């Protein structure tokens, strides 16, 4: 029988959500639930159980999704930039682990949409000649030749990855400092989970040896 570790929940994970965002993947892990116990590690608040196999599936996150503008946001006129952060887009059938193609209000380029190919990362929002944004996902390429209006922060990309076909997508601006702070919080939370699992396994081994 498994028991659960009591770990603090990051503020960006809703209380009724059973998923823990993974900064290294667009999938989710299961959140441990509170229980009793003591730990010598002040970062862990009571070990005991791992989550049961009956944990519910993670809830789909409806957004809005935070985005750091740039690096080529100056390729778009002011109306497009303002509209992009207030408009609602929909996920189209062109969606996979490489990219989500969105449909909605068309974005207008100032002087063309071709740039010298440069680096891209998961979360980048490219805008080709169609004017429709493309969000690069976990299996994104390493380079691209379309202007990038911004990048979805890593702490929110896992949420966007759960949006289904025709699902709604909205964006709000964020700063680089906010993005880094959120990422550090998630990484600290996941380290706590790793440590708690290791502690649980050590107890199982100890119990086995004692038997």
DOTI-281105 format. One line per 10 residues: their letters; for each residue x negated, y, z of N, C-alpha, C. Coordinates in Angstrom, 2 decimals. Layout:
residues N
A = X Y Z X Y Z X Y Z ~ ...
***
This chain:
residues 211
XXXXXXXXXX = -0.85 -1.20 0.00 0.00 0.00 0.00 -0.88 1.23 0.00 ~ -0.55 2.16 -0.83 -1.36 3.36 -0.94 -0.75 4.48 -0.12 ~ -1.63 5.34 0.39 -1.19 6.55 1.06 -1.70 7.73 0.26 ~ -1.28 8.93 0.58 -1.62 10.08 -0.27 -2.50 11.07 0.46 ~ -3.36 11.75 -0.28 -4.20 12.79 0.26 -3.45 14.12 0.28 ~ -3.65 14.89 1.32 -3.04 16.21 1.37 -4.05 17.22 0.86 ~ -3.83 17.70 -0.33 -4.74 18.67 -0.93 -4.00 19.96 -1.22 ~ -4.66 21.10 -1.07 -3.99 22.37 -1.39 -3.64 22.44 -2.86 ~ -2.48 22.96 -3.19 -2.03 23.05 -4.57 -2.40 24.41 -5.14 ~ -3.09 24.47 -6.28 -3.41 25.76 -6.88 -2.14 26.56 -7.14
XXXXXXXXXX = -2.27 27.89 -7.06 -1.08 28.72 -7.19 -0.44 28.64 -8.56 ~ -1.19 28.21 -9.59 -0.62 28.15 -10.92 0.09 26.83 -11.20 ~ 0.10 25.89 -10.23 0.83 24.65 -10.40 2.11 24.73 -9.60 ~ 3.29 24.73 -10.24 4.54 24.86 -9.53 4.71 23.76 -8.49 ~ 5.39 24.10 -7.40 5.55 23.17 -6.29 6.28 21.91 -6.70 ~ 7.16 21.97 -7.70 7.93 20.79 -8.10 7.30 20.08 -9.28 ~ 6.04 20.39 -9.56 5.33 19.74 -10.66 4.43 18.66 -10.11 ~ 4.45 17.49 -10.71 3.63 16.39 -10.23 2.35 16.25 -11.01 ~ 2.02 17.23 -11.83 0.82 17.12 -12.65 -0.26 18.04 -12.15 ~ -1.50 17.60 -12.27 -2.66 18.43 -12.00 -3.31 18.75 -13.33
XXXXXXXXXX = -3.53 20.03 -13.66 -4.16 20.36 -14.93 -5.60 19.91 -14.97 ~ -6.01 19.37 -16.08 -7.39 18.95 -16.25 -8.11 19.92 -17.15 ~ -9.16 20.60 -16.67 -9.86 21.56 -17.52 -10.63 20.89 -18.64 ~ -10.75 19.58 -18.63 -11.53 18.91 -19.67 -10.65 18.16 -20.66 ~ -9.32 18.29 -20.53 -8.44 17.57 -21.44 -7.09 18.23 -21.43 ~ -6.27 17.93 -22.44 -4.93 18.50 -22.48 -3.93 17.60 -21.80 ~ -4.38 16.46 -21.29 -3.50 15.57 -20.55 -3.47 15.97 -19.09 ~ -2.67 15.26 -18.27 -2.52 15.60 -16.87 -2.81 14.40 -15.99 ~ -3.22 14.68 -14.76 -3.38 13.64 -13.76 -2.28 13.83 -12.73 ~ -2.13 12.85 -11.84 -1.05 12.93 -10.87 -1.51 13.60 -9.60
XXXXXXXXXX = -0.69 14.47 -9.04 -1.03 15.18 -7.84 -0.78 14.34 -6.60 ~ -1.76 14.21 -5.72 -1.53 13.50 -4.47 -0.50 14.23 -3.63 ~ 0.26 13.50 -2.81 1.23 14.11 -1.93 0.73 14.10 -0.51 ~ 1.24 14.99 0.36 0.71 15.12 1.72 0.92 13.87 2.54 ~ -0.01 13.67 3.49 0.13 12.59 4.45 -0.82 12.86 5.60 ~ -0.87 11.96 6.56 -1.69 12.16 7.74 -3.10 11.67 7.50 ~ -3.97 11.95 8.49 -5.34 11.48 8.42 -6.32 12.60 8.68 ~ -7.58 12.25 8.87 -8.61 13.22 9.16 -9.77 13.02 8.21 ~ -10.53 14.09 7.96 -11.69 14.01 7.08 -12.81 14.83 7.66 ~ -14.04 14.37 7.51 -15.19 15.13 7.94 -15.51 16.25 6.97
XXXXXXXXXX = -14.95 16.19 5.80 -15.15 17.22 4.78 -14.09 18.29 4.96 ~ -14.48 19.54 5.31 -13.47 20.58 5.52 -12.69 20.90 4.27 ~ -13.22 20.53 3.11 -12.50 20.80 1.86 -11.35 19.85 1.63 ~ -11.34 18.72 2.38 -10.28 17.74 2.25 -9.42 17.78 3.50 ~ -8.13 17.75 3.33 -7.23 17.83 4.46 -6.52 16.51 4.66 ~ -7.21 15.58 5.10 -6.59 14.33 5.48 -6.47 13.33 4.37 ~ -7.33 12.34 4.39 -7.25 11.28 3.42 -6.28 10.22 3.88 ~ -5.79 9.52 2.98 -5.04 8.33 3.28 -4.70 7.72 1.97 ~ -3.70 8.17 1.29 -3.19 7.43 0.15 -3.42 8.07 -1.19 ~ -3.46 7.23 -2.19 -3.39 7.67 -3.57 -1.93 7.71 -3.98
XXXXXXXXXX = -1.58 8.50 -5.00 -0.19 8.56 -5.43 0.30 7.22 -5.94 ~ 1.55 6.94 -5.74 2.12 5.67 -6.18 2.37 5.68 -7.67 ~ 2.58 4.51 -8.23 2.82 4.39 -9.66 4.20 4.88 -10.05 ~ 5.01 5.23 -9.05 6.36 5.71 -9.35 6.43 7.23 -9.48 ~ 5.25 7.90 -9.45 5.24 9.35 -9.58 5.91 9.78 -10.87 ~ 6.62 10.89 -10.81 7.34 11.37 -11.98 6.38 11.92 -13.02 ~ 6.85 11.95 -14.25 6.05 12.53 -15.34 5.93 14.03 -15.12 ~ 4.83 14.65 -15.59 4.66 16.09 -15.39 5.74 16.89 -16.10 ~ 6.10 18.00 -15.48 7.09 18.87 -16.07 6.47 19.66 -17.21 ~ 7.24 19.90 -18.26 6.76 20.72 -19.36 6.73 22.17 -18.91
XXXXXXXXXX = 5.61 22.82 -19.15 5.46 24.21 -18.74 5.94 25.13 -19.85 ~ 6.84 26.02 -19.53 7.47 26.86 -20.55 6.72 28.16 -20.80 ~ 5.67 28.43 -20.06 4.93 29.66 -20.26 5.55 30.82 -19.51 ~ 5.13 32.06 -19.82 4.22 32.43 -20.91 2.79 31.98 -20.63 ~ 2.02 31.95 -21.70 0.65 31.47 -21.63 -0.31 32.65 -21.69 ~ -1.23 32.68 -20.76 -2.15 33.82 -20.68 -3.22 33.72 -21.76 ~ -3.53 34.85 -22.33 -4.45 34.91 -23.46 -5.39 36.09 -23.31 ~ -6.68 35.83 -23.50 -7.66 36.91 -23.52 -7.76 37.43 -24.94 ~ -7.47 38.71 -25.18 -7.53 39.25 -26.55 -8.94 39.19 -27.13 ~ -9.00 39.11 -28.47 -10.28 39.13 -29.16 -10.73 37.75 -29.59
XXXXXXXXXX = -11.87 37.65 -30.25 -12.81 38.74 -30.50 -12.51 39.56 -31.76 ~ -11.52 39.14 -32.56 -11.20 39.89 -33.77 -9.80 40.48 -33.73 ~ -9.36 40.91 -32.55 -8.04 41.51 -32.46 -7.96 42.84 -33.20 ~ -9.13 43.43 -33.49 -9.13 44.68 -34.26 -8.84 44.44 -35.75 ~ -8.69 43.18 -36.15 -8.32 42.87 -37.53 -6.82 43.02 -37.76 ~ -6.06 43.34 -36.72 -4.61 43.41 -36.81 -4.14 44.82 -36.46 ~ -3.04 45.23 -37.11 -2.54 46.57 -36.82 -1.89 46.60 -35.44 ~ -1.69 47.82 -34.94 -1.20 48.01 -33.58 0.17 47.37 -33.37 ~ 1.03 47.46 -34.38 2.37 46.90 -34.25 2.32 45.38 -34.10 ~ 1.42 44.74 -34.86 1.29 43.29 -34.78 0.77 42.86 -33.41
XXXXXXXXXX = -0.21 43.61 -32.90 -0.76 43.27 -31.59 0.29 43.38 -30.50 ~ 1.04 44.48 -30.54 2.08 44.68 -29.53 3.17 43.64 -29.66 ~ 3.56 43.35 -30.90 4.62 42.38 -31.12 4.23 40.97 -30.74 ~ 2.97 40.65 -30.94 2.50 39.31 -30.63 2.67 38.98 -29.15 ~ 2.49 39.98 -28.30 2.56 39.75 -26.85 3.97 39.88 -26.30 ~ 4.94 40.11 -27.17 6.33 40.17 -26.72 7.22 39.19 -27.49 ~ 6.71 38.67 -28.60 7.52 37.82 -29.47 7.58 36.38 -28.95 ~ 8.56 35.66 -29.44 8.68 34.24 -29.15 8.34 33.45 -30.40 ~ 7.46 32.47 -30.26 7.09 31.60 -31.36 7.58 30.18 -31.06 ~ 7.63 29.37 -32.10 8.07 27.99 -31.97 6.99 27.05 -32.49
XXXXXXXXXX = 6.83 25.91 -31.83 5.88 24.90 -32.28 6.47 24.17 -33.48 ~ 5.72 24.10 -34.57 6.19 23.46 -35.79 5.78 21.98 -35.82 ~ 6.16 21.31 -36.90 5.79 19.90 -37.06 4.30 19.71 -37.23 ~ 3.61 20.77 -37.64 2.15 20.70 -37.79 1.52 20.88 -36.41 ~ 1.53 19.83 -35.63 1.00 19.89 -34.27 0.30 18.57 -33.95 ~ -0.91 18.69 -33.47 -1.66 17.51 -33.02 -2.73 17.97 -32.05 ~ -3.66 17.10 -31.74 -4.69 17.45 -30.77 -5.71 18.45 -31.32 ~ -5.69 18.69 -32.63 -6.58 19.70 -33.19 -6.00 21.10 -33.10 ~ -4.70 21.23 -33.38 -4.11 22.56 -33.42 -2.59 22.50 -33.36 ~ -1.98 23.57 -32.85 -0.54 23.78 -32.89 -0.29 24.95 -33.84
XXXXXXXXXX = 0.44 24.67 -34.91 0.83 25.73 -35.84 2.16 26.30 -35.36 ~ 2.20 27.61 -35.18 3.39 28.26 -34.64 4.17 28.99 -35.74 ~ 5.44 29.18 -35.50 6.30 29.90 -36.43 7.03 31.00 -35.66 ~ 7.09 32.19 -36.26 7.73 33.31 -35.60 7.44 34.60 -36.35 ~ 7.46 35.74 -35.66 7.18 37.01 -36.32 5.79 37.02 -36.97 ~ 5.76 37.47 -38.20 4.51 37.46 -38.96 3.57 38.55 -38.48 ~ 2.29 38.20 -38.33 1.27 39.16 -37.94 0.61 39.74 -39.19 ~ 0.34 41.02 -39.17 -0.22 41.71 -40.33 -1.69 42.04 -40.12 ~ -2.53 41.63 -41.06 -3.95 41.95 -40.99 -4.18 43.36 -41.53 ~ -5.17 44.01 -40.99 -5.50 45.37 -41.47 -6.14 45.32 -42.86
XXXXXXXXXX = -7.21 44.54 -42.97 -7.98 44.51 -44.22 -8.36 43.09 -44.60 ~ -7.39 42.26 -44.83 -7.68 40.90 -45.22 -7.84 39.97 -44.03 ~ -7.87 38.68 -44.33 -7.89 37.69 -43.26 -9.10 36.76 -43.32 ~ -10.05 37.06 -44.18 -11.25 36.24 -44.26 -12.38 36.89 -43.47 ~ -13.04 36.10 -42.65 -14.19 36.59 -41.90 -15.35 35.63 -42.15 ~ -16.55 36.07 -41.79 -17.70 35.17 -41.84 -17.46 34.07 -40.82 ~ -17.60 32.84 -41.25 -17.35 31.71 -40.37 -18.14 31.85 -39.08 ~ -17.44 31.69 -37.96 -18.12 31.75 -36.66 -17.55 30.68 -35.75 ~ -18.04 30.64 -34.54 -17.66 29.58 -33.61 -16.25 29.73 -33.08 ~ -15.62 28.59 -32.81 -14.30 28.57 -32.18 -14.33 27.52 -31.06
XXXXXXXXXX = -13.39 27.67 -30.13 -13.26 26.75 -29.01 -11.79 26.44 -28.81 ~ -11.46 25.38 -28.08 -10.05 25.12 -27.76 -9.42 26.33 -27.08 ~ -8.23 26.68 -27.54 -7.54 27.85 -27.00 -7.55 29.04 -27.94 ~ -8.52 29.08 -28.87 -8.57 30.19 -29.83 -7.27 30.26 -30.64 ~ -6.81 31.48 -30.88 -5.59 31.69 -31.68 -6.02 32.32 -33.00 ~ -6.09 31.50 -34.04 -6.46 31.99 -35.37 -5.21 32.44 -36.13 ~ -5.40 33.41 -37.02 -4.29 33.87 -37.84 -4.73 33.90 -39.30 ~ -4.31 32.92 -40.10 -4.67 32.89 -41.53 -3.82 33.87 -42.33 ~ -3.90 33.75 -43.65 -3.17 34.67 -44.52 -1.67 34.61 -44.39 ~ -1.13 33.51 -43.89 0.33 33.42 -43.70 0.84 34.36 -42.63
XXXXXXXXXX = -0.07 34.80 -41.74 0.34 35.66 -40.64 0.91 34.90 -39.46 ~ 0.89 33.57 -39.54 1.41 32.74 -38.46 0.25 32.21 -37.60 ~ 0.34 32.38 -36.30 -0.78 31.98 -35.43 -0.96 30.47 -35.36 ~ -2.21 30.08 -35.20 -2.60 28.67 -35.02 -3.39 28.60 -33.72 ~ -2.89 27.82 -32.77 -3.60 27.65 -31.50 -4.46 26.39 -31.59 ~ -5.76 26.54 -31.46 -6.66 25.40 -31.50 -6.57 24.64 -30.18 ~ -6.45 23.31 -30.29 -6.27 22.49 -29.11 -7.54 21.71 -28.77 ~ -7.39 20.65 -27.98 -8.56 19.98 -27.40 -9.54 19.45 -28.44 ~ -9.05 18.93 -29.56 -9.94 18.38 -30.59 -10.21 19.40 -31.69 ~ -10.29 20.65 -31.33 -10.51 21.72 -32.30 -11.87 21.57 -32.98
XXXXXXXXXX = -11.99 22.11 -34.21 -13.32 22.14 -34.85 -14.24 23.09 -34.10 ~ -15.46 23.18 -34.52 -16.42 24.05 -33.84 -16.60 25.40 -34.52 ~ -16.15 25.51 -35.77 -16.25 26.79 -36.50 -14.95 27.05 -37.24 ~ -14.72 28.31 -37.57 -13.53 28.68 -38.33 -13.73 30.00 -39.05 ~ -12.91 30.23 -40.08 -13.09 31.42 -40.90 -11.91 32.37 -40.92 ~ -11.01 32.26 -39.94 -9.87 33.18 -39.83 -10.04 34.06 -38.60 ~ -9.52 35.28 -38.65 -9.61 36.17 -37.47 -8.90 35.56 -36.27 ~ -9.50 35.76 -35.11 -8.94 35.25 -33.87 -8.37 36.42 -33.08 ~ -7.07 36.39 -32.88 -6.41 37.48 -32.17 -6.62 37.37 -30.67 ~ -6.98 36.17 -30.22 -7.23 35.97 -28.81 -7.50 34.50 -28.53
XXXXXXXXXX = -7.56 34.17 -27.24 -7.78 32.78 -26.83 -6.96 32.49 -25.58 ~ -6.18 31.43 -25.63 -5.42 31.00 -24.46 -6.41 30.54 -23.39 ~ -6.23 31.00 -22.16 -7.19 30.65 -21.12 -7.14 29.15 -20.85 ~ -8.25 28.62 -20.43 -8.37 27.17 -20.26 -7.40 26.64 -19.21 ~ -7.11 27.46 -18.20 -6.19 27.03 -17.15 -4.75 26.89 -17.63 ~ -4.43 27.47 -18.80 -3.07 27.39 -19.34 -2.96 26.49 -20.56 ~ -4.09 26.12 -21.14 -4.03 25.36 -22.39 -3.37 23.99 -22.17 ~ -3.59 23.38 -21.01 -2.97 22.08 -20.73 -1.45 22.21 -20.69 ~ -0.96 23.37 -20.26 0.49 23.58 -20.22 1.05 23.69 -21.63 ~ 0.35 24.47 -22.46 0.81 24.62 -23.84 0.79 23.29 -24.57
XXXXXXXXXX = -0.16 22.43 -24.22 -0.27 21.12 -24.87 0.95 20.25 -24.62 ~ 1.74 20.56 -23.61 2.93 19.76 -23.30 4.18 20.24 -24.03 ~ 4.09 21.38 -24.71 5.26 21.90 -25.43 5.56 20.99 -26.62 ~ 6.81 20.65 -26.78 7.21 19.73 -27.83 7.60 20.48 -29.11 ~ 7.93 19.72 -30.13 8.37 20.28 -31.41 9.52 21.26 -31.19 ~ 9.42 22.43 -31.81 10.41 23.50 -31.71 10.44 24.15 -30.34 ~ 9.51 23.80 -29.48 9.44 24.42 -28.17 9.01 25.87 -28.26 ~ 9.42 26.64 -27.28 9.14 28.08 -27.25 7.73 28.34 -26.72 ~ 7.05 29.31 -27.33 5.72 29.71 -26.90 5.67 31.25 -26.85 ~ 5.29 31.77 -25.70 5.08 33.21 -25.53 3.72 33.45 -24.91
XXXXXXXXXX = 3.15 34.61 -25.21 1.82 34.94 -24.70 1.86 36.22 -23.88 ~ 0.98 36.29 -22.90 0.77 37.53 -22.14 -0.73 37.75 -22.03 ~ -1.16 39.01 -21.92 -2.60 39.27 -21.88 -3.21 38.91 -20.53 ~ -4.48 38.55 -20.57 -5.26 38.26 -19.37 -6.67 38.77 -19.59 ~ -7.40 38.97 -18.51 -8.79 39.39 -18.61 -9.71 38.18 -18.51 ~ -10.95 38.36 -18.91 -11.93 37.28 -18.78 -12.14 36.93 -17.31 ~ -12.10 37.94 -16.44 -12.29 37.70 -15.01 -11.16 36.82 -14.47 ~ -9.93 37.09 -14.89 -8.80 36.27 -14.46 -8.94 34.84 -14.96 ~ -9.36 34.70 -16.22 -9.51 33.37 -16.81 -10.55 32.55 -16.04 ~ -11.68 33.17 -15.70 -12.73 32.46 -14.98 -12.30 32.10 -13.56
XXXXXXXXXX = -11.58 33.01 -12.91 -11.11 32.74 -11.55 -10.14 31.56 -11.53 ~ -9.25 31.50 -12.50 -8.29 30.40 -12.58 -9.00 29.08 -12.86 ~ -10.00 29.11 -13.74 -10.74 27.90 -14.07 -11.50 27.38 -12.86 ~ -12.12 28.27 -12.11 -12.85 27.85 -10.90 -11.91 27.21 -9.89 ~ -10.71 27.75 -9.77 -9.75 27.19 -8.82 -9.34 25.77 -9.22 ~ -9.09 25.57 -10.51 -8.73 24.23 -10.98 -9.88 23.26 -10.76 ~ -11.09 23.67 -11.10 -12.24 22.79 -10.96 -12.48 22.42 -9.50 ~ -12.29 23.38 -8.59 -12.44 23.09 -7.16 -11.38 22.08 -6.71 ~ -10.17 22.24 -7.21 -9.08 21.33 -6.85 -9.37 19.91 -7.34 ~ -9.87 19.80 -8.55 -10.18 18.48 -9.09 -11.36 17.83 -8.37
XXXXXXXXXX = -12.31 18.64 -7.93 -13.42 18.08 -7.15 -12.91 17.50 -5.84 ~ -11.92 18.18 -5.24 -11.33 17.65 -4.01 -10.66 16.31 -4.26 ~ -9.97 16.20 -5.37 -9.31 14.93 -5.70 -10.36 13.83 -5.92 ~ -11.43 14.14 -6.64 -12.50 13.15 -6.86 -13.09 12.68 -5.53 ~ -13.32 13.64 -4.63 -13.89 13.28 -3.33 -12.92 12.44 -2.52 ~ -11.64 12.77 -2.59 -10.64 12.02 -1.84 -10.52 10.59 -2.35 ~ -10.56 10.42 -3.67 -10.50 9.07 -4.26 -11.73 8.27 -3.84 ~ -12.90 8.91 -3.88 -14.13 8.22 -3.48 -14.04 7.78 -2.02 ~ -13.49 8.63 -1.17 -13.34 8.30 0.24 -12.40 7.12 0.43 ~ -11.33 7.12 -0.34 -10.37 6.02 -0.25 -11.02 4.70 -0.69
XXXXXXXXXX = -11.79 4.75 -1.77 -12.46 3.54 -2.25 -13.47 3.03 -1.23 ~ -14.16 3.97 -0.56 -15.13 3.56 0.45 -14.43 2.86 1.61 ~ -13.27 3.34 1.97 -12.51 2.70 3.05 -12.05 1.29 2.63 ~ -11.65 1.15 1.38 -11.25 -0.17 0.91 -12.41 -1.15 0.96 ~ -13.60 -0.68 0.52 -14.79 -1.54 0.55 -15.13 -1.93 1.99 ~ -15.03 -0.95 2.90 -15.34 -1.21 4.29 -14.38 -2.24 4.88 ~ -13.10 -2.11 4.53 -12.10 -3.05 5.01 -12.36 -4.45 4.46 ~ -12.79 -4.50 3.20 -13.09 -5.79 2.58 -14.28 -6.48 3.25 ~ -15.30 -5.67 3.53 -16.49 -6.22 4.20 -16.16 -6.71 5.61 ~ -15.30 -5.95 6.30 -14.92 -6.31 7.66 -14.11 -7.61 7.68
X = -13.33 -7.82 6.62 -12.53 -9.05 6.55 -13.41 -10.24 6.27
***
